[in-house]
């Protein structure tokens, strides 16, 4: 990596540009430029959670179908967004917007009221459309006459991120991988323009629990490979299959965890920590920023970059445009991991998080680089 953090490739080469490119290929006008896709009447988008490009390349032999697509002329290399974490990335995918535009800026977001919320466990009373009011790509596709079908677990329908960033069209409950494969095929077996979207989360779960180069992860990658191949084989002629991911992953050894709850130097002067474990947004008490910055620098050493909010915004980590209300959600200081380290506050994260092995949220190539695999049936 360079001496400073490298931001995502917003503006044509990021996950936020994928669905605008898909809609353009389907003949929807007015979308932002993105990766070039051939004009088509039908598209199926598969989102494989946790499939980083580098890991796929490293384990190419165990995923022959995906690896073959990786080398095809139609495919491309893109980056996810920052933080490289599911809530932010899926919202960018679903809206075609950067985090600075849609406002989901971390696994934990501090709202204007001061409430710190977990984007994967939003309070039931949360107004999801107020939290993320921008129209989604699926809504824009439906408005343009494209039939949109989204498939996933029944529990996701109308809830959380599915409603905030991926709403639009119809939702088909599909619990198992086989059911989701069938749903992907069914979504485009209809007359007229059609767009299907299916989420696959087991690879990410295996990486978190066992490590992203573990035997369990490799076994799950082989299952993903077969699943994608199954979907491709069932698609009608003239369909474009697009496979991408929300982030990659790296393993973080337990000795590289920093916990505010047990490290007084990191806790002093801090009001809250939002963002992600590898990109912690530190909200400080009035007048405490110089002391907090000095304490974090001394404690963390060269394991993290420390950027003031304006410096993080100016670097483009959240995109070229950051709306004022989104900027206000960001911490006063960003602690961004250089290597395999995390910062956590065990008083506020769910207990299972403290047991994770594979992590993401930073800007290392392992986390940031994701594939855009394209197959014309």
C-alpha positions in Angstrom: 0.0 0.0 0.0 1.0 3.6 -0.4 2.0 6.1 2.3 -1.6 7.3 2.5 -4.9 5.4 2.2 -6.2 4.8 -1.4 -9.9 5.7 -1.8 -12.3 3.6 -3.9 -12.6 4.1 -7.6 -15.8 6.1 -7.5 -17.0 7.6 -10.8 -17.2 4.5 -13.1 -15.1 1.8 -11.4 -16.9 1.1 -8.1 -19.7 -1.0 -6.8 -21.9 2.1 -6.8 -21.6 2.1 -10.6 -22.8 -1.4 -11.3 -26.5 -1.0 -11.3 -26.4 2.3 -13.2 -24.5 0.3 -15.9 -27.0 -2.5 -15.7 -29.9 -0.1 -16.1 -28.2 1.6 -19.1 -27.8 -1.8 -20.7 -31.5 -2.4 -20.2 -32.2 0.9 -22.0 -33.0 3.1 -19.0 -31.9 6.6 -19.8 -30.3 9.2 -17.5 -28.1 6.8 -15.5 -24.5 7.6 -14.5 -21.6 6.2 -16.5 -20.3 2.9 -15.3 -18.7 -0.3 -16.6 -19.6 -0.9 -20.2 -22.2 -3.7 -20.6 -23.7 -4.7 -23.9 -27.4 -3.8 -24.5 -29.8 -6.5 -23.3 -33.4 -7.3 -22.4 -32.7 -9.4 -19.3 -30.1 -9.2 -16.5 -29.6 -11.2 -13.4 -27.3 -9.7 -10.7 -25.9 -12.0 -8.1 -24.3 -10.4 -5.0 -21.9 -12.9 -3.3 -21.1 -11.4 0.1 -17.4 -11.4 1.0 -16.0 -12.5 -2.4 -12.8 -10.4 -2.9 -10.9 -10.5 -6.1 -7.6 -11.4 -4.5 -9.1 -14.3 -2.6 -10.7 -15.6 -5.8 -7.5 -15.3 -7.7 -5.6 -17.1 -4.9 -8.1 -20.0 -4.9 -8.9 -20.1 -8.6 -8.5 -23.9 -8.8 -11.3 -24.3 -6.2 -13.7 -22.0 -8.2 -13.2 -22.9 -11.8 -16.4 -21.3 -13.1 -15.9 -18.0 -11.3 -12.2 -17.9 -12.2 -13.1 -18.5 -15.9 -15.4 -15.5 -15.8 -12.7 -13.4 -14.0 -10.5 -13.7 -17.1 -13.3 -13.0 -19.7 -13.2 -9.9 -21.9 -16.7 -8.8 -20.6 -15.6 -8.8 -16.9 -13.8 -6.1 -15.1 -12.1 -5.3 -11.8 -13.8 -2.7 -9.6 -13.6 -1.5 -6.0 -16.2 -1.6 -3.4 -17.0 1.6 -1.4 -15.7 2.8 2.0 -16.2 1.6 4.6 -15.9 -1.8 2.9 -18.7 -3.3 4.9 -22.1 -4.8 3.9 -24.6 -2.1 5.0 -22.6 0.7 3.2 -21.8 -1.4 0.1 -25.3 -2.8 -0.4 -26.8 0.6 -0.1 -24.3 1.9 -2.7 -25.1 -1.0 -5.0 -28.9 -0.6 -4.6 -28.9 3.2 -5.0 -26.0 3.7 -7.4 -24.8 6.4 -5.0 -21.7 6.8 -3.0 -21.8 6.7 0.9 -21.4 10.5 0.9 -24.6 10.8 -1.1 -26.9 8.1 0.5 -25.7 8.6 4.1 -25.1 5.1 5.3 -21.5 5.7 6.4 -20.7 2.8 8.7 -21.8 -0.5 10.3 -22.6 1.9 13.2 -24.0 5.3 12.4 -24.5 8.2 14.8 -27.6 10.0 13.8 -28.3 13.6 14.4 -30.0 12.9 17.7 -26.8 11.4 19.0 -28.2 7.8 18.8 -25.7 5.2 17.8 -27.4 2.6 15.6 -26.2 -0.7 14.2 -27.2 -0.8 10.5 -27.6 -4.6 10.7 -29.9 -4.4 13.7 -31.9 -1.2 13.2 -34.5 -0.3 15.9 -38.0 -1.4 14.9 -39.2 2.2 15.0 -36.6 3.4 12.4 -38.1 5.2 9.4 -36.0 3.4 6.8 -37.1 5.7 3.9 -36.2 8.8 6.0 -32.9 7.2 6.9 -32.1 6.7 3.2 -34.5 8.8 1.1 -32.8 8.6 -2.3 -34.5 6.5 -5.0 -33.0 3.2 -5.6 -31.9 1.7 -8.9 -34.6 -0.8 -8.7 -37.2 1.9 -8.2 -35.8 3.8 -11.2 -35.9 0.6 -13.3 -39.6 -0.1 -12.4 -40.4 3.5 -13.3 -38.8 2.9 -16.7 -40.9 -0.2 -17.4 -38.4 -2.9 -16.3 -39.8 -5.8 -14.3 -37.7 -6.1 -11.2 -37.6 -9.2 -8.9 -35.4 -9.4 -5.8 -35.0 -12.7 -4.0 -33.7 -13.5 -0.5 -34.8 -14.7 2.9 -38.4 -13.9 3.8 -37.2 -12.1 7.0 -35.5 -9.5 4.9 -38.6 -8.4 3.0 -39.5 -4.8 3.8 -36.9 -4.7 6.6 -33.5 -3.0 7.3 -31.2 -2.6 4.4 -33.6 -4.3 2.0 -36.0 -1.5 2.5 -33.5 1.3 3.0 -31.3 0.7 0.0 -32.6 -2.1 -2.1 -36.3 -1.5 -2.3 -38.3 -1.5 -5.6 -40.1 -4.1 -7.7 -41.3 -7.4 -6.2 -39.7 -9.5 -3.5 -39.6 -13.3 -3.7 -38.9 -15.2 -0.5 -36.2 -17.8 -1.1 -34.5 -19.4 1.9 -32.1 -22.0 0.5 -29.4 -21.6 -2.2 -31.4 -23.8 -4.5 -34.5 -21.7 -4.1 -32.5 -18.6 -4.8 -31.0 -20.1 -7.9 -34.5 -21.0 -9.1 -35.7 -17.5 -8.3 -32.8 -15.9 -10.3 -33.8 -18.0 -13.3 -37.5 -17.3 -12.9 -37.0 -13.5 -12.6 -36.0 -13.2 -16.3 -38.3 -15.9 -17.8 -40.9 -13.4 -18.8 -41.6 -11.2 -21.8 -40.1 -7.7 -21.9 -37.2 -6.2 -20.0 -36.5 -7.9 -16.7 -33.9 -7.5 -13.9 -33.4 -10.1 -11.2 -31.3 -9.6 -8.0 -30.2 -12.3 -5.6 -28.1 -12.1 -2.5 -25.8 -15.0 -1.2 -24.3 -14.5 2.3 -22.8 -17.8 3.3 -19.3 -17.1 2.1 -19.0 -14.0 4.2 -20.3 -15.9 7.2 -17.7 -18.6 6.8 -14.9 -16.1 6.5 -16.0 -14.3 9.6 -16.2 -17.4 11.7 -13.3 -19.4 10.5 -11.0 -17.0 8.6 -11.0 -16.1 4.9 -8.4 -18.6 3.9 -9.7 -21.5 6.1 -10.8 -24.9 4.9 -14.4 -23.9 5.7 -14.1 -20.8 3.6 -12.6 -22.7 0.6 -15.4 -25.3 0.8 -18.0 -22.6 0.8 -16.2 -20.9 -2.2 -16.6 -24.2 -4.1 -20.3 -24.3 -3.3 -20.7 -20.7 -4.5 -18.9 -21.6 -7.7 -21.3 -24.4 -8.3 -24.3 -22.3 -7.4 -23.4 -19.5 -9.8 -22.8 -22.1 -12.6 -26.2 -23.6 -11.8 -27.8 -20.2 -12.2 -26.0 -19.5 -15.5 -27.0 -22.9 -17.0 -30.7 -22.1 -16.3 -30.9 -18.7 -17.8 -32.7 -18.2 -21.1 -30.7 -17.1 -24.1 -30.0 -13.4 -24.4 -29.6 -12.9 -20.6 -26.7 -11.1 -19.1 -25.4 -12.6 -15.8 -23.5 -10.2 -13.5 -21.7 -11.5 -10.4 -20.1 -9.1 -8.0 -19.5 -8.6 -4.2 -19.8 -6.0 -1.5 -16.2 -6.5 -0.1 -13.3 -8.8 0.3 -11.8 -9.8 3.7 -8.6 -10.4 5.7 -7.9 -12.2 8.9 -7.1 -10.2 12.1 -5.2 -12.0 14.8 -6.5 -11.6 18.4 -3.4 -9.7 19.5 -4.2 -7.0 16.9 -7.5 -6.0 18.5 -7.7 -2.7 20.4 -10.7 -2.3 22.8 -11.7 1.1 24.2 -13.3 -0.7 27.1 -10.0 -2.0 28.3 -7.7 0.8 27.0 -8.2 4.0 29.0 -5.9 6.0 26.7 -8.3 5.4 23.8 -11.5 6.0 25.8 -10.5 9.3 27.3 -12.3 12.3 25.8 -14.3 10.0 23.4 -18.1 10.4 23.3 -18.8 7.5 20.9 -17.2 5.4 18.1 -19.2 4.8 14.9 -18.1 3.6 11.5 -16.4 0.2 11.4 -13.9 -1.8 13.3 -11.2 -1.1 10.6 -12.4 2.4 9.9 -13.4 3.8 13.3 -15.1 7.2 13.3 -14.3 8.8 16.7 -16.7 11.3 18.0 -14.9 13.4 20.7 -16.1 15.7 23.4 -15.9 19.4 22.9 -12.4 20.7 22.9 -10.8 17.2 23.3 -9.8 16.6 19.7 -6.1 17.4 20.0 -5.7 15.3 23.1 -7.7 12.4 21.7 -5.7 12.5 18.4 -2.4 12.4 20.3 -3.5 9.6 22.6 -4.7 7.5 19.7 -1.6 8.1 17.7 0.6 7.2 20.6 -1.4 4.0 21.5 -2.0 2.7 18.0 1.4 3.7 16.5 1.7 3.1 12.8 -1.1 0.5 12.7 -3.7 3.1 11.7 -3.9 6.3 9.7 -5.5 9.1 11.7 -7.5 11.6 9.6 -9.6 14.5 10.7 -13.1 14.5 9.3 -12.3 17.1 6.7 -9.2 15.3 5.6 -11.1 12.0 5.2 -13.8 13.8 3.2 -11.3 15.7 1.0 -9.5 12.4 0.3 -12.6 11.1 -1.3 -13.1 8.1 0.9 -16.9 8.6 1.0 -17.1 9.8 -2.6 -16.6 13.1 -4.5 -19.7 14.6 -2.9 -20.6 14.4 0.8 -23.9 16.0 1.7 -23.9 18.3 4.7 -26.2 16.1 6.7 -24.0 13.1 5.9 -20.8 14.9 6.9 -22.5 15.7 10.3 -22.8 11.9 10.9 -19.1 11.3 10.6 -16.7 11.3 13.5 -14.3 14.1 14.3 -11.4 11.7 13.7 -11.1 8.6 11.5 -8.8 5.8 12.6 -8.3 3.7 9.4 -6.4 0.5 9.6 -3.1 0.2 7.6 -2.7 -3.5 8.3 -4.5 -6.4 10.0 -5.8 -4.5 13.1 -9.1 -3.4 14.4 -10.5 -1.0 17.0 -13.6 -2.0 18.9 -15.7 -0.9 21.9 -16.8 -4.1 23.5 -19.4 -2.2 25.5 -21.5 -1.4 22.4 -20.9 -4.2 19.8 -22.8 -7.5 19.8 -20.8 -10.2 21.6 -20.5 -12.4 18.5 -18.4 -9.6 16.9 -15.7 -10.2 19.4 -15.2 -13.7 18.2 -14.8 -13.0 14.5 -11.7 -14.0 12.6 -12.2 -12.6 9.1 -12.7 -8.8 9.0 -13.3 -6.0 6.5 -14.2 -2.3 6.5 -10.8 -0.8 5.5 -9.1 0.0 2.2 -6.5 -2.7 1.8 -6.7 -4.4 -1.6 -7.9 -7.6 0.0 -11.0 -5.7 1.2 -11.5 -3.1 -1.4 -11.0 -5.0 -4.7 -14.1 -7.0 -5.9 -14.8 -8.7 -9.2 -17.4 -7.7 -11.7 -18.0 -11.0 -13.5 -20.1 -10.8 -16.7 -21.4 -13.7 -18.8 -23.6 -13.3 -21.8 -25.9 -16.4 -22.1 
